[in-house]
Amino acid sequence: MKNLLDGIEEVLLMGPGPSCVPPEVYKALSCKTLGHLDPYFIKIMDEIQILLQQLMNTRNRLTLPISGTGSAGMETCFVNLIEPNDPVLILTNGVFGMRMQEVAERLRAQVDNIDFEWGTPVIPRVVEEKVNEKDYKIIAVVHAETSTGVKNPIEALSKIVKKTNALFLVDTVTSLGGIEVKVDEWAMDAVYSGTQKCLSCPPGLSPVSFSDKAFTKITHRETKVPNWYLDMSLISQYWSGERARVYHHTAPINMLYALYQALLLIFEERLEKVYKRHEENHIRLKEGLEELGLEMYVEEGYRLPMLNAVKIPEGVDDLKVRSTLLKEHKIEIGGGLGPLAGKIWRIGLMGHGARSENVDRLLKALKTILHP
Ligand SMILES: Cc1ncc(COP(=O)(O)O)c(C=O)c1O
């Protein structure tokens, strides 16, 4: 029988994720599967938690990977922290802020939203005025808005949220592993991420972290968490401490090996060096794009190093360029979403993929296509 897997060709993944997976992580995926309560596997789980705490700069005990992609992490944060009619404020400047709104609404929260123009950051002064209007239970924002390439000012926002009673809920799907995420210092109460961006793993896990304040909210809920699979009070009994681990669901063992290996690679390289590599390659890409006559979509100062939004020049066929890149050069980049479809390209420099040789290969291919 024909095996389609034999036909998979290597593609340089330079889109909004998934990103390139290093050989060590592929090797980790093929290690022998252990039982989910095997003592040796539990040692690996413990190490994953420690490494995630270090990466997130947190002492939160409730720091662990949820089985599922970044959206499962988003659902986990909201489903555990919202009770019906809770006032929730979402700061939106792209697709993933909108998705947070949708998730919170489905949980029957009273959702208020402040919309900022796509491609521009959330403005702390505007948020400061709004938070005085209501006693919000949650204020939520995306750190790295993958749909536009904007970095939101989390530190400044955290100072505003700190003056309220609200929990600060932050999406770090694209930021974690590529720029600093300081969960404790920035007083984040609930954070989620994803493995397929700057952590250089395949998609499938979503690291989350909850502060003690958030966990107290979970344990003092008036209503049960409406989603059994993502209920942190149950999941924490499988992931926590010295006592016997309680089976909740069968953990995706080999994906957890992959995450463990990917985290080791980040710390072996050293975190500061990893961030510097992202920044330097972002600048190399930006300069090369400008030489080709292309312009960045986001203003300097708010650009993400790992997600570069580039304006598509007038008269250039978006789809044709992207399909030529894929077919002839085996490089994938992303198109724009929603109102930005056809207007921008999204070029990822995420994790293992953020390397000068990849930047140069893409620039060379773009030059051949745009200026034949
Ligand atoms: C900022 C952000 N949040 C959430 C998600 C959703 O993650 P997933 O597609 O892994 O479910 C993504 C995916 O691209 C993202 O970029």
The ligand as a Gaussian input file, in Angstrom:
#p B3LYP/6-31G(d) Opt

LIG

0 1
 C       -1.436000      34.518000      19.756000
 C       -2.106000      33.207000      19.522000
 N       -3.014000      32.774000      20.393000
 C       -3.640000      31.602000      20.235000
 C       -3.391000      30.795000      19.146000
 C       -4.120000      29.513000      18.975000
 O       -3.242000      28.450000      19.051000
 P       -3.490000      27.052000      18.300000
 O       -3.663000      27.344000      16.858000
 O       -2.225000      26.321000      18.633000
 O       -4.672000      26.426000      18.920000
 C       -2.452000      31.199000      18.205000
 C       -2.165000      30.387000      17.012000
 O       -1.559000      30.814000      16.069000
 C       -1.786000      32.448000      18.400000
 O       -0.878000      32.882000      17.526000

